[in-house]
Amino acid sequence: MNTPDLNWSDLTFSYTPTDYNVRCTFKDGKWGDIEVTDSPYLQMHMSAVCLHYGQESFEGLKAFRGKDGKIRIFRMDENAKRFIRSAERMLMAPMPVDLFCEMVKKVVKLNERFVPPYGTGASLYIRPLEIGITPKVGVSSASEFMVIMFVTPVGPYFKTGFKPMKVCITRDYDRVAPKGTGSIKVGGNYGASLLAGEKAHDLGYSNILYLDPKEKKYIDECGAANFFGIKDNTYVTPSSESILPSITNMSLQEIAKDLGLKVEKRNIPLEEVDTFEEAGACGTAAVISPIAEIDDLDTGKSYIFTKNNEAGPISTKLYETIRAIQYGEAPDEHNWCVIVD
């Protein structure tokens, strides 16, 4: 197998071309065959519904080359289920779990040479995307849809890797609207966050910690990631109908229980943040990003979680445990990983 000439340990979280992507089209009420192409481009009508009315959704998951040389895909069945929920909310054809998983395994196998070597800290990022492709001008759902899956090798999402970051709170922006699309994975949620994120970066912060869109009293999400706090041997994470259910967060909650922690999923009032011993953001891209400090730009109050710029012991243990499972260094007792033959 011809290995690409890449400096695996220096990869950033950005797009690197690979060999193939796979596609499947829903037409006349049914899904067609999986198609393989080496073209990174799509050909569609200029009035396709996805281009004008945002009828699309996407997912993000990873494959890892383990200590034993085998390739493991982490929890793709949960991504398949979330992909269905997003499609149903966006009035698109839901792709069956089996077909989704077949496409994921196929695109990973086709691009096997791009799965980074064990020990580099890099992984293969997998991006499924569903779009409405019917040409329309009026606001209504498409009747034809396409799912595309491509992969790219990636390094850490944040340049600092597993190092505490500073985030800020501002009430000038909402992440999503109440009863909107915050609980599903659609591009509009992320596009709407770009301005707020850019302003946070200009002020020297890695991300924005949003408050709930209704009352501005409770913790919502940290940029595009779920938030968690640690206190009194308890893993606490927000519960809200506007928060995207993170598969990483779901997994960390199970690991926390395995480690003997209590888990609470509930509203977190902003003032409670002062009681946390550790805090972090979690998601597929970064796994865990420990939080060193939260600055409330409106009140001037700061919440400090570390004095030595090192992640807390529980966040570190959670991070090390989930990574050990993904890389085959620890037993996969929950059967989260699928090995690609």
N, C-alpha and C positions, 0 to 999 in steps of 0.2 A: 504493500500500500504506500503510495507516494504521499509523504507527510508535507504539508505546506510549510513554507519558509517564514515562520512567524516567531517572534519573541514572546512566547506564551506568558512568561511572568510579568511582562510589561503591558499586557493588553489592558485597554480601558473599556468602559461600558459604552461601546460605540459599534457601528456596523462594519463588519469585515465581510467581503463577498465570499460565498461558498459555492459549491458545485451545482446544487439543484434545489428547487422548491416544488411543492406538490399542491395540487388544486382539485377542487371538486365542486360541481355546479348543481344547484337545485333548479329543475325546470320541469314544467308540466306535472307538478305535484310530487316529484320524487328526486332523490339524489342520484347522480350519475356515477360513473367510474372515477377512480382516482387517476389524475393525470400528472405526469412528471415532466418538468421543463427545466432547462438551464437558463432561461431568460428571466431577468429580474423585473421585467416590465409587464404591465397589464394593458390590454386594449379594451376600452369600453366606450360606450356612447357618452357624448359630452353632457347629456341631460340625465345620466344615471342618477337614481334617487340618492345614492350614498354621497354624491358630490354636492348636492344642493340642500338636502334635508337631513344629512347626518345619520342615515340609516346604516349603522355599522356597529360592530362590537369586536373586541379582541381579547386575547389572553396572553399570559407570559408564564413560562415554566422552563425548567432547566434539565439538562442531562449532564452526568458526571462520569469521568473515567476513574474507576475505583482503584484501590490499592492492589486488587487482584487482576487489574487490567480490564475488567468488565465494565460495560457502559450501563449506568443506572439512570432511569428517568424518574423524577420525584413527583409522586402523587398526581399523575396525569388524569386519573379518574375524577378527582375533585375539580380539576380545571375543566374537564368535559362537562360536569354538572353545572358549573358556573357559566360556561359558554351557553348552555341551554337556557339558563335563567335570563341571561342578557338578551338572547335571541327572542325569547318570549316577550320580554318587556319592550323590545324594539320592533315587535310585530314582524319578525323574520322567521324563516324556517329553522327550527332547532335541529342541530346535527346530532344523530344518535351517538351515545357514548362509545359504542363499539367502533363506529366509523371514525370518530374523532381520534380514538386511541390508535387505530390502524394507521391513520395518516401521520400521527406523531411518530410512531415507531418507524414508519417508512422514510420520513424525511431525515430522521436521525441516522438511520442505517445508510441512506444514500450519501450522507455527508460525514460518515464515520471518521474520515481522516482529519476533520476539523474539531473533533472532541479533544480538548486540551489534555496533555499528559497529566497523570497523577502527580501531585506534589507541587504543581505550578500555582495553585490557588485559583485557576481559571476554570470556566465551565462552558457548556454549549447552551446558549439561550435560544429558546424555541418560541416563535411568535405566530400563533394562529389568528386569523383575521376573517371576519364575515362581513360582506358588503351587499347592499341591494343594488342590482345592476340593471333593472328595468328602466328604459328611458321614459321619463315623465316630466311634466311641467307643474301640474297640480300637486298639492300636498296630499300624498297618499302613499301607502306602502307599495314597495316593489312586489312583483310576483316571481321574480327570478333572483337567485342569490348565488354568490360564489364564496367558498372558503379557500383561503390561501394559507399555507404554512411554510415559513422559511426559518432558517437557523443562522446563527452567527456566534463565533467564539467571543467570550467577553471576560474581562477582568472585573475588579470591584466597581460598584456603582459610584461610590464616593472615592476621590483620589486618596484620601487618608486611610481607606480600608476600614478595619474594625477599630476605629478610634473615635472617642466621643466628639460630638459636633455641637455647635451652638445653633439654636433655632429661636425664632421670634414669634410673638403673638401680635396680630393687628386685627382690629375690628372693621377695617375698611373694605374687606373682601369676604365673600362667602365662597366656600369650596363648591357647594351644590345647593339646590333649592329644596326645601321641605317637600316631601312627596314626589321628588324629581327622580333623577337617574343615579343618585349617589351610591346606591347599593349594587349597581351593575357596572361592568367594565366597558365603558364607551368613550370614544375619543373626545366627545364634547366636554366631559368632566375635566379632562387634562388640558384641552385647549383653553378652557376658561381659567385655568390656574397659572398660565404662563406669565401674565403680567405681575401677579402678586409674587410669584417665585423669583422673577427677575429683580423686583424691587428689594426682596430679602437678600439676594446675592449681592446687590449693589451696596447694601449696608453691612456686608461681611458675614451674613448668616447662611448656613447650609440649606435651610428650609423654613417654611412657615408652619406653625402649629395652629390649625384652624379651630375656632370655637363653633358650637352648634349653630345652625343657621336660623333657629327659631328665637332663642332667648339670649344667646351669647353668654351662657352660664357654664356650659359643659365642654369638656375636651371632645373634639371631633377627630380629624385625622392629621397626620404630620406630613404635609405635602401629599404625595401619592401613596403613603404608607400608613399602616395602622399604628396606634400609640399603645404603649403599655408602661405601667409603673410597678415597682416592687416596694413593698413595705410589710413588715411583720410576717415575713415568710409567706407572703401572698402575692400572686401575679394578678394584677388588676388591669383590665382593658375595657375601653368604652363599648357600650351597647347602644345602638341607634339605628333607626331605619334608613338613615342617610349615609351610613358608613359601608364601604365595600368589605364584604367578608373575606379577609385575607387567608389564603391557604397556609401561608407561613405562620400567621398568628394562630390559626387553628392547631397547627402542629406543635407550636411552642407551648400552647396550653396543655396539650397531652404530655409533653416532655416535662413541664413544670410539675404536673401531678406525679409523674414517674419519679421525680426527684424529691417528692415529699412536700411540695408547696401546695397551698390552697389556691384556687383559681376563682376570681370574681369577674364576671362580665356584666357591667352595669354603667349607669351614668356616673361620670367622674366630674364633680364640681371643680372649677378652676382653683378655688382656694385649697382643695385637697392636695393639689400638686406639691404644696409646701411640705407635706408629710411623707413624700416618697423618698426612699433611700437611693433608688436607682430609677432611671427612666430610659426609654428607647423607642425607636421606630422600627417596624419590621415589615418585610415584604419579600417577594421573589428576588428582586434585583439585588438588594443589599443584604438580605437575610435579617441581620440585626444591625442597626446603626445606634450605638449608645448615645445618649444625650448628656452633654456636660452641663449645659446651661440653657434655660429658657428665659428670654427677656420679653416682658410685656411692654411693647412700644407705646401703649396708650397710658399706662399707669406708672411706668418707670420701675416697676417691681421686677426683680430677678430671682429665679429659682435655680439654685446651684446644687449639682449632684455629684461632682467630683472636684477635688482640689489638686490632683496630681495628673490630670488629663489621661487617666486610665479607666477603662470600663469596670463597673462594679463586679463583684464575684459571682452573683447570680446570673447577670446578663452574660458574663463570660462563659459560665457553665452551660447555659442554654445554647449559646452560639456554638460552642465546641461540640456539644452533643448532637445537634441537628446536622452539623457539617460532617461529623463522624459517620452518621447514618447515610448521608448522601454519597460519601466517598467510600463506603464499604468498610470502614474502619471499626464499626461497632455493629452488633446484631440489629437487624431491622425487625424488631419485635412487633411492630404495628403493620408490617407488610406494606409500607408506603412506596417502596421502590420497585420498578419493573425493569428487569435486565433485558437489554436488547441483544438478541442472538445474532 
